[in-house]
Amino acid sequence: MFQDAIAFGLTCFAGYFAIANPLANTPVFIALTAGDRRDVRLKIARNSVLIALGVVILFSVAGKLIFEMFG
């Protein structure tokens, strides 16, 4: 049972990693924040990660209900 949970978690992480594609988005982030100080870039990155985490959690918990609302 524990091995199944680990396998499921790794599968979910791999799928999310493929969708988020951080390797391709890094140059875009650097270009958009080129004129900002390092502390500002870190704050923007942290906020972006927290917002993305919130969206993932929201859809994990209420995704089916949200999709049913839109048909």
URPE-V747443 format. One record per pair of residues at least 24 apart in sequence whose C-alpha atoms are under 10 Angstrom apart, sorted by the first residue. I is the first residue (numbers start at 1). J is the second residue. D is the distance in whole Angstrom. If there is no record, write none. Layout:
[[I J D] [I J D]]
This chain:
[[16 56 9] [20 52 9]]
